[in-house]
Amino acid sequence: MTRFELFDSVKLTEAIALTDGGTAPPGTLGAVVEVFKEGEAYMVELFGDWVKYDAAENFVPANRQDAESFLETLAVEMVYPHQLQLVKPVEETAGVRARLAAVLDELSEDLLTEVQDFAEFLLQKRQRVK
């Protein structure tokens, strides 16, 4: 079974029914936003076309190169590993800070305190070197 990581870029290998109706076809791009039971299932934000807001604040089709454009979210759905294919791993799409923030969200308060203590130690060490 393929294991995907939080924020991996993925695409659907088969059509899936959307909770609010309709279907996302094979090839629909998405991002893993939650991992369930060590990869038995994933919550995936599924994306549609490039859009932007018009003057009335409605979505209108847009070009990817347009600075105001973004990918429209079709849905956020539970998807199983056999329904997904990796497009790009998180290491290629998210910076260290985003990956660290995701890890921090999973830690207990005790472990967060240890991380904070270590980060403060690193800052103090850096200041002594200057």
C-alpha positions in Angstrom: 0.0 0.0 0.0 1.4 3.4 -1.0 1.7 5.8 1.9 1.1 9.5 1.3 2.3 12.3 3.5 0.5 15.5 4.6 0.5 18.1 1.8 1.6 15.6 -0.9 0.3 16.6 -4.3 -1.8 13.8 -5.7 -4.3 13.0 -8.4 -7.2 10.6 -8.6 -6.8 7.3 -10.4 -10.5 6.7 -10.6 -13.7 8.8 -10.4 -15.1 9.4 -7.0 -18.5 10.7 -5.9 -18.5 14.1 -4.2 -20.4 14.5 -0.9 -22.4 17.4 -2.2 -23.2 15.8 -5.5 -21.3 15.3 -8.8 -18.2 13.4 -9.5 -14.5 14.1 -9.6 -13.0 12.4 -12.6 -9.8 10.5 -12.8 -6.8 12.9 -13.1 -8.4 15.4 -10.7 -5.5 17.1 -8.8 -5.5 17.4 -5.0 -3.5 17.8 -1.9 -3.5 15.5 1.2 -4.8 17.6 4.1 -5.2 14.8 6.7 -3.9 11.2 7.1 -6.2 8.6 8.8 -5.0 5.5 10.6 -1.4 5.6 9.3 -2.4 5.9 5.7 -5.5 3.7 5.5 -7.4 6.7 4.2 -6.8 10.4 3.4 -8.7 13.6 3.4 -7.9 15.3 0.1 -8.7 18.8 -1.1 -9.6 18.3 -4.7 -9.0 21.1 -7.2 -10.8 22.3 -10.3 -9.8 24.9 -12.8 -7.9 28.1 -12.5 -10.2 31.0 -11.5 -10.2 34.5 -10.1 -12.8 36.9 -8.7 -14.5 39.3 -11.0 -15.8 42.8 -10.0 -18.9 41.2 -8.5 -16.8 38.7 -6.6 -17.9 35.7 -8.6 -15.4 33.1 -9.9 -14.5 33.5 -13.6 -12.1 31.3 -15.6 -8.5 32.6 -15.4 -5.1 31.9 -16.8 -2.6 30.2 -14.5 -0.1 33.1 -15.1 -2.6 35.7 -13.9 -1.3 37.0 -10.5 -4.9 37.0 -9.1 -5.7 33.4 -10.1 -6.0 30.3 -7.9 -7.2 26.8 -8.2 -10.8 26.4 -7.3 -11.5 23.9 -4.5 -14.1 21.3 -5.8 -14.4 19.4 -2.5 -12.6 18.0 0.4 -13.2 14.2 0.4 -12.1 11.0 2.1 -10.0 9.0 -0.5 -8.3 5.6 -0.2 -4.7 4.9 -1.3 -5.8 2.8 -4.3 -7.6 5.9 -5.6 -4.6 8.1 -5.5 -1.3 8.6 -7.4 1.5 10.8 -6.2 2.2 13.9 -8.3 4.8 15.6 -6.1 5.9 14.8 -2.6 5.6 17.4 0.1 9.4 17.9 0.1 9.1 19.4 -3.4 6.1 21.6 -2.8 6.1 22.9 0.8 8.9 24.7 2.6 10.4 23.6 5.9 8.3 26.0 7.9 5.0 24.6 6.5 6.1 21.0 7.1 7.2 21.9 10.7 3.9 23.6 11.4 2.1 20.4 10.3 4.3 18.3 12.6 3.7 20.7 15.5 -0.1 20.3 15.1 0.3 16.6 15.9 2.4 17.0 19.1 1.2 16.9 22.7 1.7 20.0 24.9 4.6 18.3 26.6 6.4 17.6 23.3 5.6 21.2 22.1 7.3 22.5 25.2 10.4 20.4 24.4 10.4 21.8 20.9 10.1 25.3 22.2 12.9 24.8 24.6 15.2 23.4 21.9 14.3 26.3 19.5 15.1 28.8 22.2 18.4 27.0 22.9 19.3 27.2 19.2 18.5 31.0 19.2 20.8 31.5 22.2 23.5 29.5 20.6 23.3 31.5 17.4 23.5 34.8 19.4 26.6 33.7 21.2 28.3 32.9 17.9 27.7 36.3 16.4 
